[in-house]
């Protein structure tokens, strides 16, 4: 028979919150930098109208 796995220590709720708040702070900083950048705006999708026409499968009369 195989041995039982060793019980793991419980991770504190505080540790998870701290990790999440750190991630959020980095994300906010990243988005702020992107917002201030001249290249931060999203690009307009190409062939937008062509793709819209392809999506139409039937026309109701």
Buried (B, 14 or more C-beta within 10 A) or exposed (E): EEEEEEEEEEEEEEEEEEEEEEEEEEEEEEEEEEEEEEEEEEEEEEEEEEEEEEEEEEEEE
